[in-house]
């Protein structure tokens, strides 16, 4: 009986640890603003789509701290944004802090 309780406890801790990555990461999910879509994954990768019929598709990794979101696009370019969440983390406001050819102004995204 003791072994079953130990096994269940360890299994529960592992499951909670694995799921915690997406629970505590407020960016995970699809965010949309007009023709711009950002899809953040729990493994810290993202996909950026600009446009619909003719579109620009960019991929990379992201990192964040309390004030800054950094997108490392396809290993070449790092783009830095300041960010704020609104409406219970259903809206994300990004303000570019570095030059980026495709995004030059504040973006307000809604979580899908």
FENZIKA-V234768 format. One line per field, one symbol per residue. psi: psi as a letter, one per 40 degrees, with the letter a starting at -180 (. if undefined). burial: 1 if it has 24 or more other ideal C-beta (glycine too) atoms within 12 Angstrom, else 0. A space follows every 10 residues. Layout:
psi: ???
burial: ???
This chain:
psi: dddddddddd dddddddded dddehedhah hihbehhhhh idefiihhhh icdhihhiia iiiiaedhhh hhhfedhhhh iiiiiifffe ihhhhheihh ddheiihhii h.
burial: 0000000000 0000000000 0000011110 1010011111 0000111111 0000000101 1101000011 1010000011 1010000000 0101010001 0010001010 10
